[in-house]
């Protein structure tokens, strides 16, 4: 199956008062039709900034120094802002991190849904309202027509997230980028939202990029996994492969934290990820790695491809 989205050799940096710092290094991944790719890693590893580059929603002080992002045969990094506006929301939709602050409190849910539908679907009036009701019903919001008149503060956190998912679905986007979609929700609501995302994705044959630090969520909902550390994708594998036979010491350490959580001894990863401004010549995981060698400190490892289809950036191989 051909890929619907290809990110190739993407590097991104930031301009600070004391100079330019590269935060994302040579990132590449592909997303196929109907597939869920999960990008996992600790906070600050580059998960969000890498995927926001697909939508060209980067901070003003950021700069893409190299790479290509292909969707529908065109490099999105070469498009004008006007051309990108026709893709954002309509073709590639974003479910942002915090549902509590993602809706405008001054407008009804209906106003905000209708604005998106009128912009991207080119319909107004009764037809636009019908599509808005359909979108709310698709995410299982009861009394959908009445809820169009409600303001965001009248919704719970879980219901707000359903509204945001409805906005992503209203314009029949082909790709959904879900950035930590359950972060601000309690555990029971998290499961409901993830089950809902899976259901609407499968029903509509959508592709999804799921950004998360939660390997429990990844184990249930992802097809493929990219593990990021300090701006690098250090391991890439199908879900079954990664959980059964993780290659990179960082992935192994992450899984050990999850797998040992019910035992009397809980594993931890000692130390902290490097800061953006820290200059690293070798493997960035070297100071925290229990399997490190001298070469790890001197040079970033070459990528090793394995017969099971996975890859890992590690000198052990």
Kinemage of the C-alpha trace (Angstrom):
@kinemage 1
@onewidth
@group {chain A} dominant
@subgroup {mainchain}
@vectorlist {calphas} color= white
{ca unk a 1} P 0.000 0.000 0.000
{ca unk a 2} L 1.367 3.426 -0.950
{ca unk a 3} L 1.939 6.098 1.679
{ca unk a 4} L -0.501 8.988 2.056
{ca unk a 5} L 2.122 11.084 3.887
{ca unk a 6} L 5.920 11.021 3.709
{ca unk a 7} L 8.263 13.024 5.924
{ca unk a 8} L 11.842 12.854 4.670
{ca unk a 9} L 15.035 13.993 6.439
{ca unk a 10} L 13.309 16.769 8.376
{ca unk a 11} L 15.445 19.018 10.579
{ca unk a 12} L 14.058 21.958 12.563
{ca unk a 13} L 15.732 24.534 14.781
{ca unk a 14} L 14.970 27.596 16.889
{ca unk a 15} L 16.432 31.082 16.968
{ca unk a 16} L 17.194 32.188 20.517
{ca unk a 17} L 18.875 35.363 21.772
{ca unk a 18} L 22.183 33.530 22.122
{ca unk a 19} L 22.026 31.728 18.774
{ca unk a 20} L 20.378 29.050 16.644
{ca unk a 21} L 19.683 25.602 18.129
{ca unk a 22} L 18.637 22.520 16.159
{ca unk a 23} L 15.843 20.626 17.935
{ca unk a 24} L 14.748 17.988 15.394
{ca unk a 25} L 17.387 16.006 13.533
{ca unk a 26} L 16.912 14.219 10.200
{ca unk a 27} L 13.452 12.805 11.018
{ca unk a 28} L 11.801 10.507 8.452
{ca unk a 29} L 8.556 8.514 8.594
{ca unk a 30} L 5.676 7.407 6.382
{ca unk a 31} L 1.953 7.042 7.019
{ca unk a 32} L -0.226 4.671 4.998
{ca unk a 33} L -3.967 4.885 4.328
{ca unk a 34} L -5.982 3.630 7.314
{ca unk a 35} L -2.880 3.331 9.502
{ca unk a 36} L -2.156 4.743 12.959
{ca unk a 37} L 1.423 5.822 13.509
{ca unk a 38} L 2.282 6.676 17.109
{ca unk a 39} L 5.196 8.952 17.937
{ca unk a 40} L 6.330 8.375 21.518
{ca unk a 41} L 8.936 9.778 23.849
{ca unk a 42} L 9.507 11.975 26.883
{ca unk a 43} L 8.402 15.615 26.996
{ca unk a 44} L 10.606 17.870 24.908
{ca unk a 45} L 11.881 15.120 22.601
{ca unk a 46} L 10.472 16.751 19.433
{ca unk a 47} L 7.230 14.799 18.921
{ca unk a 48} L 4.903 17.779 18.568
{ca unk a 49} L 7.264 20.073 16.662
{ca unk a 50} L 7.944 17.335 14.088
{ca unk a 51} L 4.266 16.776 13.358
{ca unk a 52} L 3.296 20.460 13.462
{ca unk a 53} L 5.708 20.969 10.589
{ca unk a 54} L 3.320 18.870 8.465
{ca unk a 55} L 0.661 21.553 8.974
{ca unk a 56} L 3.235 24.358 8.882
{ca unk a 57} L 2.125 25.468 12.347
{ca unk a 58} L 5.530 26.223 13.824
{ca unk a 59} L 6.544 29.015 16.244
{ca unk a 60} L 7.824 32.248 14.694
{ca unk a 61} L 11.337 31.669 15.996
{ca unk a 62} L 11.562 28.217 14.368
{ca unk a 63} L 13.124 27.308 11.038
{ca unk a 64} L 13.005 24.153 8.933
{ca unk a 65} L 16.635 23.741 7.884
{ca unk a 66} L 16.161 20.684 5.663
{ca unk a 67} L 13.668 18.040 4.613
{ca unk a 68} L 10.494 17.396 2.644
{ca unk a 69} L 6.881 16.658 3.611
{ca unk a 70} L 4.878 14.992 0.825
{ca unk a 71} L 1.085 14.772 0.794
{ca unk a 72} L -0.932 14.010 -2.320
{ca unk a 73} L 2.197 14.224 -4.471
{ca unk a 74} L 3.230 17.712 -3.382
{ca unk a 75} L 5.838 18.971 -0.952
{ca unk a 76} L 3.874 20.919 1.660
{ca unk a 77} L 6.980 22.883 2.628
{ca unk a 78} L 6.942 24.553 -0.813
{ca unk a 79} L 3.302 25.674 -0.685
{ca unk a 80} L 2.164 29.219 -0.012
{ca unk a 81} L 0.180 30.033 3.130
{ca unk a 82} L -2.978 30.392 1.004
{ca unk a 83} L -2.441 26.907 -0.440
{ca unk a 84} L -1.837 25.476 3.049
{ca unk a 85} L -5.128 26.930 4.286
{ca unk a 86} L -6.910 24.623 1.823
{ca unk a 87} L -5.175 21.600 3.346
{ca unk a 88} L -5.363 22.390 7.069
{ca unk a 89} L -8.643 21.117 8.435
{ca unk a 90} L -9.964 19.898 5.101
{ca unk a 91} L -7.298 17.307 4.270
{ca unk a 92} L -5.169 17.119 7.423
{ca unk a 93} L -6.913 17.919 10.710
{ca unk a 94} L -5.464 18.560 14.158
{ca unk a 95} L -6.846 17.401 17.499
{ca unk a 96} L -4.840 19.639 19.864
{ca unk a 97} L -3.453 18.771 23.252
{ca unk a 98} L -5.842 20.544 25.635
{ca unk a 99} L -9.610 20.403 24.989
{ca unk a 100} L -10.219 22.881 27.816
{ca unk a 101} L -8.579 25.753 25.913
{ca unk a 102} L -9.089 24.707 22.286
{ca unk a 103} L -12.644 26.029 21.916
{ca unk a 104} L -13.476 29.749 21.890
{ca unk a 105} L -15.567 30.424 25.037
{ca unk a 106} L -17.321 33.407 23.425
{ca unk a 107} L -19.001 31.419 20.633
{ca unk a 108} L -21.406 28.511 20.646
{ca unk a 109} L -20.221 25.091 19.588
{ca unk a 110} L -22.488 25.434 16.560
{ca unk a 111} L -20.885 28.733 15.508
{ca unk a 112} L -17.431 27.176 15.634
{ca unk a 113} L -18.443 24.001 13.789
{ca unk a 114} L -20.350 25.914 11.113
{ca unk a 115} L -17.414 28.256 10.507
{ca unk a 116} L -15.175 25.288 9.688
{ca unk a 117} L -17.797 23.584 7.511
{ca unk a 118} L -18.596 26.765 5.565
{ca unk a 119} L -14.896 27.462 5.018
{ca unk a 120} L -13.842 23.988 3.876
{ca unk a 121} L -17.030 22.421 2.509
{ca unk a 122} L -18.358 25.496 0.719
{ca unk a 123} L -21.921 25.045 2.005
{ca unk a 124} L -24.120 27.301 4.148
{ca unk a 125} L -27.489 27.439 5.847
{ca unk a 126} L -29.480 24.242 6.412
{ca unk a 127} L -26.934 22.031 4.633
{ca unk a 128} L -24.078 23.303 6.814
{ca unk a 129} L -26.209 22.772 9.926
{ca unk a 130} L -27.025 19.231 8.831
{ca unk a 131} L -23.318 18.441 8.439
{ca unk a 132} L -22.616 19.943 11.878
{ca unk a 133} L -25.308 17.782 13.485
{ca unk a 134} L -23.972 14.720 11.630
{ca unk a 135} L -20.467 15.419 12.957
{ca unk a 136} L -21.669 15.690 16.561
{ca unk a 137} L -23.727 12.523 16.203
{ca unk a 138} L -20.698 10.726 14.762
{ca unk a 139} L -18.831 11.385 18.019
{ca unk a 140} L -21.875 10.262 20.043
{ca unk a 141} L -22.933 13.603 21.514
{ca unk a 142} L -26.619 13.267 22.508
{ca unk a 143} L -29.239 15.827 21.381
{ca unk a 144} L -26.769 17.036 18.770
{ca unk a 145} L -29.049 19.706 17.258
{ca unk a 146} L -29.666 21.296 20.654
{ca unk a 147} L -25.984 21.082 21.588
{ca unk a 148} L -25.136 23.352 18.634
{ca unk a 149} L -26.645 26.196 20.699
{ca unk a 150} L -24.494 25.452 23.775
{ca unk a 151} L -21.290 27.241 24.800
{ca unk a 152} L -18.047 25.359 25.577
{ca unk a 153} L -18.371 25.954 29.337
{ca unk a 154} L -21.564 23.874 29.287
{ca unk a 155} L -19.565 20.797 28.214
{ca unk a 156} L -17.388 18.501 30.332
{ca unk a 157} L -13.752 17.944 29.359
{ca unk a 158} L -14.610 14.677 27.603
{ca unk a 159} L -17.474 16.292 25.695
{ca unk a 160} L -15.243 19.188 24.632
{ca unk a 161} L -12.772 16.684 23.228
{ca unk a 162} L -15.618 15.005 21.331
{ca unk a 163} L -16.530 18.392 19.837
{ca unk a 164} L -12.923 18.891 18.718
{ca unk a 165} L -12.917 15.439 17.125
{ca unk a 166} L -16.223 16.350 15.419
{ca unk a 167} L -14.524 19.444 13.965
{ca unk a 168} L -11.775 17.237 12.544
{ca unk a 169} L -14.376 14.904 11.010
{ca unk a 170} L -16.758 17.593 9.730
{ca unk a 171} L -14.628 18.352 6.700
{ca unk a 172} L -13.827 14.713 5.890
{ca unk a 173} L -10.090 15.054 6.500
{ca unk a 174} L -7.966 12.110 5.336
{ca unk a 175} L -5.338 12.461 8.067
{ca unk a 176} L -5.856 13.281 11.736
{ca unk a 177} L -2.972 14.440 13.920
{ca unk a 178} L -3.927 13.731 17.540
{ca unk a 179} L -1.503 15.512 19.867
{ca unk a 180} L -1.766 13.930 23.333
{ca unk a 181} L -5.581 13.808 22.897
{ca unk a 182} L -6.274 12.519 26.426
{ca unk a 183} L -3.802 14.583 28.477
{ca unk a 184} L -6.295 16.704 30.450
{ca unk a 185} L -8.904 13.961 30.919
{ca unk a 186} L -9.451 11.460 33.709
{ca unk a 187} L -8.668 7.784 33.135
{ca unk a 188} L -12.188 6.547 32.325
{ca unk a 189} L -12.782 9.401 29.875
{ca unk a 190} L -9.367 8.773 28.282
{ca unk a 191} L -10.433 5.250 27.338
{ca unk a 192} L -13.751 6.505 25.913
{ca unk a 193} L -12.023 9.120 23.764
{ca unk a 194} L -9.421 6.674 22.452
{ca unk a 195} L -12.086 4.072 21.650
{ca unk a 196} L -14.067 6.771 19.857
{ca unk a 197} L -11.039 7.862 17.826
{ca unk a 198} L -10.360 4.256 16.830
{ca unk a 199} L -13.996 3.716 15.845
{ca unk a 200} L -14.308 6.836 13.667
{ca unk a 201} L -10.885 6.195 12.112
{ca unk a 202} L -11.827 2.666 11.076
{ca unk a 203} L -15.335 3.624 9.956
{ca unk a 204} L -14.017 6.385 7.694
{ca unk a 205} L -10.713 4.666 6.721
{ca unk a 206} L -8.716 7.603 8.058
{ca unk a 207} L -4.992 7.741 8.760
{ca unk a 208} L -3.804 9.022 12.129
{ca unk a 209} L -0.639 10.273 13.751
{ca unk a 210} L -0.969 9.762 17.499
{ca unk a 211} L 1.473 11.752 19.619
{ca unk a 212} L 1.789 10.444 23.162
{ca unk a 213} L 4.146 9.524 25.985
{ca unk a 214} L 1.778 6.760 27.146
{ca unk a 215} L 2.932 3.324 25.954
{ca unk a 216} L -0.257 1.798 27.381
{ca unk a 217} L -2.285 3.778 24.827
{ca unk a 218} L 0.221 2.910 22.102
{ca unk a 219} L -0.094 -0.821 22.800
{ca unk a 220} L -3.840 -0.698 22.150
{ca unk a 221} L -4.249 1.760 19.296
{ca unk a 222} L -1.078 2.043 17.181
{ca unk a 223} L -0.064 0.067 14.106
{ca unk a 224} L 3.474 1.425 13.882
{ca unk a 225} L 5.605 3.283 16.411
{ca unk a 226} L 8.359 5.877 16.104
{ca unk a 227} L 10.341 6.321 19.329
{ca unk a 228} L 11.880 9.796 19.662
{ca unk a 229} L 14.684 10.941 21.917
{ca unk a 230} L 16.359 14.359 21.868
{ca unk a 231} L 14.991 15.195 18.425
{ca unk a 232} L 15.938 11.873 16.791
{ca unk a 233} L 13.757 8.906 15.836
{ca unk a 234} L 15.908 6.296 17.557
{ca unk a 235} L 13.678 3.302 16.753
{ca unk a 236} L 10.889 2.578 14.274
{ca unk a 237} L 8.872 -0.629 14.236
{ca unk a 238} L 5.480 -2.270 13.901
{ca unk a 239} L 3.708 -2.383 17.274
{ca unk a 240} L 3.994 -6.158 17.737
{ca unk a 241} L 7.693 -6.086 16.860
{ca unk a 242} L 8.521 -3.215 19.180
{ca unk a 243} L 6.757 -4.686 22.225
{ca unk a 244} L 8.144 -8.196 21.700
{ca unk a 245} L 11.675 -7.299 20.630
{ca unk a 246} L 12.673 -3.670 21.291
{ca unk a 247} L 16.113 -2.882 19.884
{ca unk a 248} L 17.174 0.511 21.229
{ca unk a 249} L 18.198 0.728 24.921
{ca unk a 250} L 15.905 3.760 25.336
{ca unk a 251} L 12.893 1.797 24.058
{ca unk a 252} L 13.856 -1.127 26.278
{ca unk a 253} L 14.031 1.201 29.290
{ca unk a 254} L 10.641 2.763 28.504
{ca unk a 255} L 9.007 -0.645 28.211
{ca unk a 256} L 10.619 -1.873 31.421
{ca unk a 257} L 9.034 1.032 33.313
{ca unk a 258} L 5.604 -0.016 32.009
{ca unk a 259} L 6.026 -3.780 32.310
{ca unk a 260} L 7.416 -3.699 35.851
{ca unk a 261} L 4.849 -1.266 37.267
{ca unk a 262} L 2.974 -3.940 39.241
{ca unk a 263} L 6.081 -5.481 40.771
{ca unk a 264} L 7.697 -4.574 44.098
{ca unk a 265} L 10.567 -2.956 42.230
{ca unk a 266} L 9.725 -0.255 39.691
{ca unk a 267} L 12.402 0.426 37.096
{ca unk a 268} L 13.313 4.028 36.320
{ca unk a 269} L 15.443 5.740 33.691
{ca unk a 270} L 18.089 7.626 35.628
{ca unk a 271} L 18.965 11.159 34.637
{ca unk a 272} L 17.221 13.638 32.357
{ca unk a 273} L 17.042 14.118 28.577
{ca unk a 274} L 19.548 16.682 27.269
{ca unk a 275} L 18.453 20.312 26.959
{ca unk a 276} L 18.021 21.914 23.542
{ca unk a 277} L 21.147 24.013 23.989
{ca unk a 278} L 23.398 21.099 24.977
{ca unk a 279} L 25.931 20.256 22.277
{ca unk a 280} L 26.059 16.487 21.691
{ca unk a 281} L 28.536 14.838 19.369
{ca unk a 282} L 27.546 11.215 19.989
{ca unk a 283} L 24.370 9.378 20.930
{ca unk a 284} L 22.173 11.692 23.062
{ca unk a 285} L 21.056 8.738 25.227
{ca unk a 286} L 24.668 7.891 26.115
{ca unk a 287} L 24.709 9.442 29.647
{ca unk a 288} L 21.592 7.444 30.695
{ca unk a 289} L 22.304 4.198 28.848
{ca unk a 290} L 23.376 1.089 30.802
{ca unk a 291} L 24.813 -0.491 27.630
{ca unk a 292} L 26.889 2.451 26.435
{ca unk a 293} L 30.361 2.094 24.932
{ca unk a 294} L 33.160 4.582 24.234
{ca unk a 295} L 32.065 5.051 20.622
{ca unk a 296} L 28.589 6.152 21.788
{ca unk a 297} L 30.086 9.316 23.256
{ca unk a 298} L 32.036 10.224 20.129
{ca unk a 299} L 29.734 9.730 17.143
{ca unk a 300} L 26.012 9.466 16.475
{ca unk a 301} L 25.231 5.841 15.515
{ca unk a 302} L 24.364 4.724 12.007
{ca unk a 303} L 20.835 3.449 11.426
{ca unk a 304} L 20.538 -0.340 11.425
{ca unk a 305} L 17.709 -2.013 9.472
{ca unk a 306} L 16.543 -5.413 10.731
{ca unk a 307} L 14.883 -8.309 8.922
{ca unk a 308} L 11.670 -7.776 10.932
{ca unk a 309} L 11.232 -4.365 9.280
{ca unk a 310} L 12.334 -2.287 12.265
{ca unk a 311} L 15.205 0.185 12.464
{ca unk a 312} L 17.328 1.427 15.370
{ca unk a 313} L 20.023 4.065 15.740
{ca unk a 314} L 22.435 2.261 18.069
{ca unk a 315} L 26.099 1.209 18.083
{ca unk a 316} L 25.173 -2.150 19.661
{ca unk a 317} L 24.247 -3.315 16.172
